[in-house]
Amino acid sequence: MGIPELAAVDPGTGSPGDAKVTRTDEKRIDESPDRWVPPNEWLLRLMVEYGGQHGGDSETLPAGSDPNRVASVKVLRSIIEAHQQDYTFDQALMHRLTELVEGSQACGVEEGEWAYVTCKAAGLLHNWSPYAEVRAVTPPYDDPDEPCESIRAYLLDFFWVCVCTAVNTFFSPRQPGISIPNPVAQLLLVPMGRAMAFALPDRGFTIRGTRYTLNPGPWSSKEQLFATIIFSGASTIGNFTGLLVMRLPIFINQRWANFGFAIVLALANQILGLGMPGILRRLTVYPQEAVWPSMLPTLALNRTLINSDNKRETINGWEITRYVCFLIFAGFFLIYYWIPNQFFGAVRMFSWMTWISPSNTNLAVVTGSYGGMGFNPWSSWDPTQFQQYIMRVIAGITILIMYYKNAFWSAYMTINSNGAFNNQMKWYNISMTLNADYQVDVDKYKTYGPPYYAIANLFVTGGNFIYYTFSVVYVFIRYWRPLKKAFVGMVVNTIRRQSVYAGFEDGHSRMMRRYKEVPEWWYSIIFAFGFVISIVGVTAWPTQTPWWSILAVTAIGTLLTIPWVIIESIANTGISLNVIWQVLPGVWWPGKPLPQLVMLVYFNEDNALCQWDNKEHMVCNYANQVFASVIFFGAFSTNNMFNLYSVLPWCFLIGAILGLSCVLAEKAAPCTRRYIQARICEKQYLSFYQYFWQPAASVFNCLNPAVALSGALHWAGNNNLTCATLGIYIAWFFQFFLKRRYAAWWGKYAYLIFAGLNRGVDWQL
């Protein structure tokens, strides 16, 4: 009896009659109908298993889903082939799918049960998503008539963009800092949207057959998500840190950096940032692997705020709805954070090991949370990926060894600082080396001396150099097929006027084909306009920066952006481009710190300004980091830094060799196993495979070198192991234990607990 090959049902139709059957022996399962219909007992069983009345050992479909959709063994084979080397894919699921495609005997079940489980699994993965994380926060269906770009959504967006930008820019640099984070506006959008749906009249106009009205009906999930996307950039303060470093007398004191320059700067930065993602959407949006983990809690909360749950759903004894779960945990973490922040700050950064011997400097260096390395098994009660953590620990041990060996004069300075020091091991005062034109005076420099790194900052700088060339070599070779598919598809589809979704057959791409697409040339024009505005910005003001620098930086930035977005879309970690913008201006314009600062401001993803007390309430960690980089590579110049720290230029070569070695090792592994198998007896090979090769393969299947290596870069300044250690415990509990043991519970509540944690902290602040 052959294996049934059942064609997948298209999302949106949900009709069981759309699934056609053929068999390997070319005999129909049912001679009468032309289309295959799942047996009634299958449908009843699916509804029971997906209806929420179970012990949590299988997932639950959202309200409104059609459980009739099934797919085929052929689909499972394509999923296995596509995700064979996908480290984010659940390896336990991959093993189960491999058994299913081999037939009922490999699974150890009778054929009827095997057919049901196979069709169910194929339909779930093909019509929804092969990633449990995506299925947990998105529905497997779409309503094309649901309002999205409504007038009221735009009005609320513009309101929150103006309010968040004004408040965050004005108050964030002060002590204590005040800001309105995205989640607060996200929550307030719901009552405001529903109030507008209640109060506004249904009046509008029609253009080319489409009606635009003030009130298209109830506030929808698409309007909520559309509004969330638009104001998401308003909670950051853009280029404000760079402008502070330019204008403040304690830094560069450039008074020409006025309102007009700030506007041009913002336009250039934002427009370039809008055009590039559109051009790269075949690489960063459409592939199933592009999960973008940082966005999942936001999607989970939006779904909870707008969509309803299955009625009377019970999972592992939990009957509470998603909304109630979110409110409970948001309130819990509000109190949880408020108590230590207000009454007992030591709990937040739990440096209990330093209490053993408060005057022991070495103990503080190794275990301390503030300025130390944070090696502490339980270093915080502040719950904030495992391979990154391992590399972070290895890097921390390396930094400690270098510190205690006094490598590069490091023992005379703070171990984990991101500032610049002089030869007296004090903070470097750049004004002691500059002339009236803000260029280095050689005589003054000879008197004052060069700047020096703290050892953690030197390690991170060299690590970034390694990571740049590693990521370019590794990602461009390892992900050559999706890169080729994206860029060749861009050209071919433009010439042939095909859909931008051509070649993408997953459930979400098939649903999106219903909507009119944004042409490629739109994004190209936006990107070109941002490029022109950038040139205007550096030439119309006295930035000491030539126009061709924008061309060079754009080309290099594009080269690094490709591996950056690939890595970040699958692992929520990317490439920090700040360091390369420190090095290049120091090569092009040695002794001129201002052009380097301009490059940092133009092509920089800013962080929130940090906290310390001073007369102006505006001396911040990140601003000090930017200022230190201007000293190291701008004023002192890159060539001089490479002479002082001769190991730095070799890091670029090390990264390229390391990236190529990882790719070759991945390619050589199967050949190595076959070579060993051919040269030893079967008994020896079975023992070798069982006790060495299989355990090692299971580990390396979950390892992405580009993601792991990024963990070594999380040092210097405020970065250490303090919060990362507790994060590993929590990640294991949620992403391994609960996800595998209680799949339905994890899918319904896990991301809401995380969202509640974030929102509770936001409310407390």
Beta strands, then each sheet from edge to edge (+ up, - down):
strand 1: 4-6
strand 2: 21-23
strand 3: 53-54
strand 4: 204-207
strand 5: 210-213
strand 6: 314-315
strand 7: 420-421
strand 8: 452-453
sheet 1: 1+ 2-
sheet 2: 3+ 6+
sheet 3: 4+ 5-
sheet 4: 7+ 8-
end
